[in-house]
Amino acid sequence: MVQRQVPNPVELLELMKFKKPELNGKKRRLDAALTIDDLRTIAKRRTPKAAFDYTDGAAEGELSLSRARQAFQDVEFHPGILRPAPDVDTSVDILGGPSALPFGIAPTGFTRLMQTEGEIAGAGAAAAAGIPFTLSTLGTTSIEGVKAANPHGRNWFQLYVMRDREISYELTRRAAAAGFDTLHFTVDTPVAGARLRDKRNGFSIPPQLTLGTIVNAIPRPWWWYDFLTTPKLEFASLSTTGGTVGELLDAAMDPTISYEDLAVIRDLWPGRIVIKGVQNVEDSVRLKEAGVDGIVLSNHGGRQLDRAPIPFHLLPSVREAVGDDFTVMVDTGIMNGADIVASVALGADFTLIGRAYLYGLMAGGRAGVDRTIAILRSEIERTMRLLGVSSLAELEPAHVTQLTRLVPVSRAAVEANAR
């Protein structure tokens, strides 16, 4: 029989500890965000639809993006038991320098449209965390401005080859002069992908006021206040703007980009050069033979060719083909530190985050980017401990199984069925 007693007020007080209320609204909402998806929810609530959808969306049916995220969800980990890992080392040497974590911030375009602190917040947060920051050719802060925000950290520059080649050449020279140590030569954007959310929203640069945008702005006055009371947007490369993002890209990019352009840029660039947007094994091998310093397996976050290969699925076969002495990085679809751990286990030297960074930026500016990095760091460390590894070097393919939903149909099977 249960023995009961009159509650002791002293014991009740010991059980009830009242949490001190957090009066800072930004800190309160960011502290409540436990995952990158939580930051995405906050970002969606605080950002006008057109700007949020530009970040959140992808090309056409958005299949490439959804498949990339599904690929990470379809990971099975294989932990080792009785292997204590009370302290884990998340640092890595990448492209001739250190990074405190196995990820950096990817290049993103038009970033100050997402939240007015833009690349300054990203570069500052990267500097504080000891990870690289990558500025896009279509960034909204100058090369020199990013250098000022991250004077002692690692800055990388992402380069598009423009129709006017001299624009690209001058950007390359400026980035080198500013001390950027790595160039991301991007090859997956000869023309703009069909980003249908942007077309449906009438999203343009600069934003155009319509009845719809005004109605959508009413519950988000802080975004418009920030946008209208801060300096005019400045682009790293475009001197004039006007039109949809797709129209701007098509006017600026050149579909004739080739290995000859790569050779010219390599002659201009004194630092490390990696090719961003590689999507098959054959190109990976050819680029290694061409003598570049590394590649980024990427389908541009699903924003270019829909139904493109899944970078994470490509990783094991690319690593096998190029060997261990060649830098292979991966992006697209990363929403959790466990995604990063799985990538490293299957052969990635490094990873890049784009949307995850922008969700944090939209949720809370610089503090939101800091929160993104803190969430991913915590997830990486916890996953490593649960796997029983103390350093990234201990991760290996045996720790991960890629579960498959999309199984390619062999050509032989197709031909047999056609008979």
VENHUUR-V269428 format. One line per field, one symbol per residue. ss: DSSP state (@ for helix, = for strand, . for the rest). psi: psi as a letter, one per 30 degrees, with the letter a starting at -180 (. if undefined). A space follows every 10 residues. Layout:
BEGIN
ss=???
psi=???
END
This chain:
BEGIN
ss=........@@ @@@@@..... ....@@@@@@ @....@@@@@ @@@@@@..@@ @@@@@@.... ..@@@@@@@@ @@@.===... ........=. .===..===. ..===..... @@@@...@@@ @@@@@@@@@. ..===..... ..@@@@@@@. ....=====. .=..@@@@@@ @@@@@@@... .=====.... .....@@@@@ @..=...... @@@@@@@@@@ @@@@@@@@.. .......... ...=@@@@@@ @@=.....@@ @@@@@@@@.. .=======.. @@@@@@@@@@ ...====..@ @@........ @@@@@@@@@@ @@....==== ......@@@@ @@@@@....= ===.@@@@@@ @@@@@@@@@@ @@@@@@@@@@ @@@@@@@... =@@@..@@@= ==........ @@@@@@@@.
psi=kkkllkkjee eeeefjjkkk kjfjeeeeee efjfleeeee eeeeefkkee eeeeeflakc gheeeeeeee eefhkkljlk lhikifkkjg lkkkhgllkf lhllklkklh effekffbfe eeeeeeeefh llkkkkeglg kleeeeeefi ffakklkkkk jlejefeeee eeeeeeefgk fkkjjkgghe lkljjeeeee fhkljlkkkl eeeeeffegh feeeeeefgl lkkkkfekfk ljaleeeeee feljfgkafe eeeeeeefkf akklkkgkgl eeeeeeeeff glflljjkhh ggfcjlgllj eeefeeeeee eflfgkkklk ajfjgkfeee eeeeegfkfl lkkdeeeeee effgbeeeee eeeeeeeeee eeeeeffhkf leffklfffk kjkkejjkkl eeeeeeff.
END
